[in-house]
Each structure stands twice: as structure tokens, then as C-alpha cells.
Amino acid sequence: MVPFNRNQRSLFRPEDWGEKARAAAIRIEGKADNRTVGVRLLTDIKALFDVDPLAHCMSSAAMVEALTKDSEKIMGGAYPRQALTQARLARLLDAYGITSQTVSPPGQKDAKGYYRSQFEDAWSRYVP
């Protein structure tokens, strides 16, 4: 066993652990996205509608497809625990009082989906 030299500064000082852990947590927390899954979903849906400001509605199928193809979006890979389906989308949006309806997207058949106007209240409350 190598004797410990009291003149050397120890790299392993337990009294520093708490302070280092707090500092690391503050750095991580500052970079973390603290929004809920629902709020992040609303933000992503707003981005979908903002791509085409004249789009007054979107089918659930088109919405799910667009939300899952971008790996940076919450449902495209940033939240991989459950795949996004039309039923799951409906459950998540129901928490905000948004329910699917029969919509008529331009150039497409009638389908279950959402009107832009259904999101306006939730966007004004939750989306910065």
C-alpha cells in the first residue's frame, strides 16, 4: 500500500461532493426543457399550422405523420416511450379540451382531425 502524503492535495475530497452536485444540477436544469409533454406537443402542432397559415384544419393522420417524422420533435424521438398514434394524440389533446372532429382539408377527403381554431385558446395559454 502506498502511504498517503499529507502534503499532496487529495483529488478525492468527500466534502466537495455536495457543492459539485448542486452546481452540476443547476447547469443541467438551466439547459433542460421543463415544459410538459402536452405543452411541447401544442408547440409542435402550432409549428405545423404556422408552416401554412392558410390551413384551417388538419387530419389526425397527417398531424401524426408530421409530428413523428422529425426526430427533434417531442413525438418524433425525443419522447420515445410510446409511439404517437391518432388515439394517443386525441388523449393528449383532450386534456386541453381539444377533441377531434370531422374536417375537410383542402384537396383531401373528409377525415377526423382538428381545426386551427380549436387550438387558439390553448396556444394563448400555454405556448410562449
Contacts in CASP RR format, 6 or more apart in sequence:
PFRMAT RR
TARGET T0000
AUTHOR 0000-0000-0000
METHOD contacts of the structure
MODEL  1
MVPFNRNQRSLFRPEDWGEKARAAAIRIEGKADNRTVGVRLLTDIKALFD
VDPLAHCMSSAAMVEALTKDSEKIMGGAYPRQALTQARLARLLDAYGITS
QTVSPPGQKDAKGYYRSQFEDAWSRYVP
4 10 0 8 1.000
33 40 0 8 1.000
35 43 0 8 1.000
37 74 0 8 1.000
37 79 0 8 1.000
37 92 0 8 1.000
38 74 0 8 1.000
38 92 0 8 1.000
38 95 0 8 1.000
38 96 0 8 1.000
38 126 0 8 1.000
39 126 0 8 1.000
39 127 0 8 1.000
40 74 0 8 1.000
40 79 0 8 1.000
41 67 0 8 1.000
41 74 0 8 1.000
41 75 0 8 1.000
41 89 0 8 1.000
41 92 0 8 1.000
41 93 0 8 1.000
42 96 0 8 1.000
42 119 0 8 1.000
42 122 0 8 1.000
42 123 0 8 1.000
42 126 0 8 1.000
42 127 0 8 1.000
43 127 0 8 1.000
44 67 0 8 1.000
44 73 0 8 1.000
44 74 0 8 1.000
44 75 0 8 1.000
45 63 0 8 1.000
45 67 0 8 1.000
45 114 0 8 1.000
45 119 0 8 1.000
46 119 0 8 1.000
46 123 0 8 1.000
46 127 0 8 1.000
48 58 0 8 1.000
48 63 0 8 1.000
48 66 0 8 1.000
48 67 0 8 1.000
49 55 0 8 1.000
49 58 0 8 1.000
49 116 0 8 1.000
49 119 0 8 1.000
55 105 0 8 1.000
55 106 0 8 1.000
55 116 0 8 1.000
56 115 0 8 1.000
56 116 0 8 1.000
56 117 0 8 1.000
57 103 0 8 1.000
57 104 0 8 1.000
57 105 0 8 1.000
57 113 0 8 1.000
57 114 0 8 1.000
57 115 0 8 1.000
57 116 0 8 1.000
58 103 0 8 1.000
58 105 0 8 1.000
58 113 0 8 1.000
58 114 0 8 1.000
58 116 0 8 1.000
59 103 0 8 1.000
59 105 0 8 1.000
59 108 0 8 1.000
59 111 0 8 1.000
59 112 0 8 1.000
59 113 0 8 1.000
60 86 0 8 1.000
60 89 0 8 1.000
60 90 0 8 1.000
60 100 0 8 1.000
60 111 0 8 1.000
60 112 0 8 1.000
60 113 0 8 1.000
60 114 0 8 1.000
61 86 0 8 1.000
61 111 0 8 1.000
62 105 0 8 1.000
63 89 0 8 1.000
63 113 0 8 1.000
63 114 0 8 1.000
64 75 0 8 1.000
64 84 0 8 1.000
64 85 0 8 1.000
64 86 0 8 1.000
64 89 0 8 1.000
67 73 0 8 1.000
67 74 0 8 1.000
67 75 0 8 1.000
67 76 0 8 1.000
67 84 0 8 1.000
67 89 0 8 1.000
68 75 0 8 1.000
68 76 0 8 1.000
68 77 0 8 1.000
68 83 0 8 1.000
68 84 0 8 1.000
69 76 0 8 1.000
70 76 0 8 1.000
71 77 0 8 1.000
71 78 0 8 1.000
72 78 0 8 1.000
75 84 0 8 1.000
76 84 0 8 1.000
82 88 0 8 1.000
86 100 0 8 1.000
86 112 0 8 1.000
90 99 0 8 1.000
90 100 0 8 1.000
93 99 0 8 1.000
93 100 0 8 1.000
93 114 0 8 1.000
96 122 0 8 1.000
96 126 0 8 1.000
97 122 0 8 1.000
98 114 0 8 1.000
98 118 0 8 1.000
98 119 0 8 1.000
98 122 0 8 1.000
99 118 0 8 1.000
100 112 0 8 1.000
100 113 0 8 1.000
100 114 0 8 1.000
101 112 0 8 1.000
101 113 0 8 1.000
101 114 0 8 1.000
101 115 0 8 1.000
101 118 0 8 1.000
102 110 0 8 1.000
102 111 0 8 1.000
102 112 0 8 1.000
102 113 0 8 1.000
103 110 0 8 1.000
103 111 0 8 1.000
103 112 0 8 1.000
103 113 0 8 1.000
103 114 0 8 1.000
103 115 0 8 1.000
104 110 0 8 1.000
105 111 0 8 1.000
END
